[in-house]
Amino acid sequence: MPLSIAAALCGCAGECEWRGTWARPCRYHACVRVLLLSDIHANFTALEAVLSDAQPRKFSHVVHLGDAVGYGPHPREVLSALRNLEAVCVMGNHDRMLLDRADGLNMRVSIVSQALSWQLERLSERDLAWIRSWRDGIDDPDTGARYRHGTPLSLDDYADSVTAAREAFAGWHGRLAFVGHTHHPAVYATLNAPVGEWVKHQAFVQGGSYMVPPSARVILNPGSVGQPRDGNPQASYAIYDSARGHFQVFRVDYDVAQVQADVQQAGLPEVLGSRLLLGK
């Protein structure tokens, strides 16, 4: 993994240790405010609006939780923006499918494959090399935080219900995880109960905040920047303050009509533009 990505997470001078599939950054030098992005899906117009909204809120690090590409008309612009932010990026399923396509693996003809093929023609070898450097997940052993696309245990599975979250908690014994993939901003948290643990769910359709209880284990999802699916078409992102244990989700308007026009001009399937206005 390039030094700039490691340094973006921990603020160090490169004294980080990377082993195997999981990246293990060194100890944070101070409490941080992490800008959490996920599922941009090549929607640069939404990303611009999010970054404009986030800038005055102050953040020290940027983490993208997967699926920078897929669906949208702006793959180069999104990758360039993430690179300029020195964002720490984990691999998403669409990012991986793009690489599979680049490696010549056949894909079933679908809206997904059409968009990825179109995007692949517009990305450089430098872009692809950078995506290949993204890890399946990032573990920080000092803070106990895990960054992964699907669940703490899987790139592909979804933390989209109390049942799914309970299964993830059963197989993962960490305390704090940040995931994407569902396109729904939410938190799943364990609660001590007379018998076993209960799991509580909270959604953030209009945004909102959550204080992580000291004794709870939590899975936090900032929602989707570029293709929200919770019925609210506004872009979604979050900021996590490690000093306070405070997770806050923000919803941001952006020019959906412009993205729809860009989808049409690119010759991508019309549904990729029309669904944006529905938030589905």
Secondary structure as UniProt FT lines:
FT   HELIX           3..10
FT   STRAND          17..18
FT   STRAND          22..24
FT   STRAND          33..37
FT   TURN            41..42
FT   HELIX           44..54
FT   HELIX           55..57
FT   STRAND          61..64
FT   HELIX           75..84
FT   TURN            85..86
FT   STRAND          88..90
FT   HELIX           93..102
FT   TURN            103..104
FT   HELIX           111..120
FT   TURN            121..122
FT   HELIX           125..132
FT   STRAND          137..140
FT   TURN            141..144
FT   STRAND          145..148
FT   TURN            152..153
FT   HELIX           162..171
FT   STRAND          176..178
FT   STRAND          186..192
FT   STRAND          197..203
FT   TURN            205..206
FT   STRAND          208..211
FT   TURN            214..215
FT   STRAND          218..221
FT   STRAND          235..241
FT   TURN            242..245
FT   STRAND          246..252
FT   HELIX           256..266
FT   HELIX           271..278
//
